[in-house]
Amino acid sequence: MPPASGPDVRHALFRRRVDAWLGADLDAYMDCWADDMVIDLPSGRIVGKERYRKLVQAGFSWAAPVAFDVHHIATVDWATVDWATVDWASVDRASVDRANVDGGDVVLADWTIRARRRDDGFVVGWLGLSVCEFRAGKIAWWREHHLAPPAPVAL
């Protein structure tokens, strides 16, 4: 039986989200998220899968996915961190969000997304960084940063 956790499982869960987005499969995409999920985007925070579903549906209506290129991906298993050995003198304690460090499977990613606007056919793209946590095979929380705002790109 394969392990319930580990880098391969985390990568597969992340890949499932990417594939669902690329296929513009709203139901498969939303199946990647926990019901009580939280997502922080540059535009603000969304709490709850049903609220997020409305945003994703509007996004698919606005533009058709073209590409989701993952440049780098890293995973962390917080359960393996020996907090007693952390050199707290070199860490800004206020910056450590201990509420979210509870043994979940964390994935950090560097990516580029492109989508074709439905109204004019322009392809828009943006670079992003994200960190998320999987619990029971679903995304519990996600934080996303854009390195550049969505803008038309040359193909």
Buried (B, 14 or more C-beta within 10 A) or exposed (E): EEEEBEBEBBBEBBEBBBBBBBEBBBEBBBBBBBEEBBBBBEEEEBEBBEEBBEEBEEBBEEBBBBBBEBEEBEBBBBEEEEEEEEEEEEEEEEEEEEEBBEEBBBBBBBBBBBBBBEEEEBBBBBBBBBBBBBBEBBBBBBBBEBEEEBEEBEE
